[in-house]
């Protein structure tokens, strides 16, 4: 099935409503067992995008890596924000996503008038004017650009961590569930880069004592942030 290229349709509607600077946001790392959650922010204007731009998940790794530097030069502005594994544990995923998004927005050299946020849930909120778009990473050019830039940058971060923790296969799985990652956790336990409130620890008897529960939450509630991942 052919990929339908993203457009400026939503951005144009926001501009008609008075927004001069529109930024697209997309996250990567939400369902990972290790590493930060990263939010990319991109301002693209209304120019024609580079050929082949779409949601990063629909692109091969080779194509993403080739496209990222082209996008970095093409966008009007972009920035990345991260929330650490420890912040994900302490705050929960919704608050960690907001923290990463705020860091990305505050790092932009321009102040946005409106934000296009991928998905149906507004984890950002005020004071920003937010438009949520389901599959915005496929349909909105600025969100697609943010998704590619964020994915390539975070994958690179995880590959660097993989050099220090080779058994976990971070260069290949980027901290997400995989057989290699699972086997390393069973044998060696979590590293300082792992999220310790995630449910994968429930299936690791040797390491279950490391499980962290956020204050005021029961174990089942603390594991809810991991529902989109592959469990044991």
N, C-alpha and C positions, 0 to 999 in steps of 0.2 A: 504494500500500500504506500503510495507516494506521500512524502512529508509535505504538508502545507506550510509554506514559509510564514513567519510572523509578520505583523504589520504595525503601523502606527495608529490604528483605529482608536484604541482606548486613549492613547496619548493625545490625539487630535480632539477627542471629546472633552478631555480635561482642559486643554488649551482654550477651546471655545467657551468654557465655563470660567476662564480668567487665569488659569495657571500658566505662568511663563516658563518655569523650570519644573519638569516632570522627571522623577527618578524611578527606575525599576529596581525592585529588591527580590533576591532569591536566596534561599539557604541551601547549605549542603552539610551533611554530617549529623543530621537529626537522629537517624537510626543507628549510628555507629556505636560500637562498644568502647572504642578508644578514640582519643583526639578531640579537638575542639569542635563546636558547632560554628560554622562560618556563614556570614551573610555578605553577599556582594551587592553593591549599589552602583548603578550605571545611569548616566545621563547621556542621551544619544541625539537629542534634537530630532529633526524630521528627515535626516539624510538617508539615502539608500544604504542599507547595511551590506557588509561583506558577503560574498556568495557563500551559501551553505549554512548561514546562521540559523540555529534552532535550539531547542532545549538541549542542554549538555548531555542528558541521559540518552538522547537519540543519536548522538555522535560517537564514533569510535574514539578510543584514547588518542590515536595518532592524529585524527582530525581535530580533536579538541586542542591538543598541544600546538598544532600548527595555526589554529584560528586565534588562540588567546593573545599572542603578541600583535596580531593584526587588529584585533578589537581594542587592545590597550592604546594603540595609536589612533584608532578611528573614533572612539567615543569622545564626547565633549569632556566628560569627567567620570572617574570611577574611584571607588574606595572599597576596602574590605574591613569587616569587623569580626572579632572572634570572642567566643565565651569558652573558657577553659573547661576541661573535664571536671575540675573541682567546683567551678561555678555551676555547671549543669547539675551536679549532685546537690549543691547547697540550695539552689534556686528552683530547680525543676525546669523542664524543657521550655515551657512557654515563656517564663521570665528570662531564661538564658537566651532564647531567640531574640527577645526584645532588647536585651543588653547588647548582643552582637549587632543587631540592626541599628541601634542608637549609635554605637561606636562607628559603624560604617557611615551613617549619615553625617555625623559630626566631623568625620575625616574628609568629607567632600569639600572641594574648594568653592563650591557654590551652595546656596541655601535653596532647597527644593520648596516649591509651592504645593506640590502634590506628589503622592507616592503610589505607584502601582505595585501591589503586593501579590506574589504568587499564592494561590490557594483560596480557600473560602473563609479561613479564620484570620481575623485581624489581631495578630499578636503584638502589633506595634502601638496602635492607639494614638491619643493626642500627645503633643500638640499638632501632630502632623495630620494633614488631610489625606486619608487613605482610601484607595479603591482596590478592593480585593477582586482578583480574576482567577477563576478556576482554570488550571493549565495555562496560566499566564506566561510560563516559561516557554510554551510552544507558540502562543498567539501574539505576544507583545514583544516588539523588537528590543526595548530597553531591558525587559526582564530576561529575555534570552541571552542578551549580552552579559548581564549580571550573573546568570547561571553558569555560563562558560568560564568567565573570569574567576568566579568563586571556586568552582570545581577543580580547575587546573591548579590554582594556588594551593588549595587544601591538599590535593593529591600530592603535590610537591612537598608540602610540609610533612605529610605522613611517610613519604618515601625517605626523607631525611631521618625521621625517627626510626624507620626500619633498619637503617645502618647501625643503630645502637641496639636494636632489639630484633635481630634477624629471625628468631624462631617464629615470630608472630605474623610474618608476611605482610607487613604494613605497606610495602611498595606495591603489592598486588591487590590487597583488599581495602586499603585506605582506612583501616580500623573497623570495617564492617564485619558482620558474621561471615565466616568461611571455615571449611574443614581444617585448614592449616592454623588459623587463628584459634579455633576451638581446641585443637590438640595442644597448642602451646599454653593456653590458659589452664588446661587440665594438668599439665606437667609442671609449669613454672609459676602459675598464678598471675594475677594482674600486675601491670607495671604502674609507675606513677602517672602514666598517660591514659589509664583506663578510668571509666566511669564506675564508681563503686556502689551506686544506688540502682544499677541496672539488674534485671532479672537473671542474667546469665550466671551470676554468682550463686543463685539458688541451686543450680545443678552441679556445683563444684564443692563437694564435701570438704576437701582439704582447705579450701579458701573461703568458705561461707562465712567464717568469723570476721572477714574484712568488709562484709556488706554494710553499707551506710544507709540509714533511714533518716530522711529529713525530719527535723523536729515537728511534732504534731501530726505526723502521717503514719498510718499503719503500713505494714510491709506491702500489702497488695496495692495500696495507693501509690507507694513509692515506685513500684514497678510499672505503673501505668504509662510512663513516658516511653517505655520500650515496646509498646504494643505494635508498632509498625515494623519492628525488626524480626528477624528469624530467630526463634528461641531454640534451646536445646531440645 
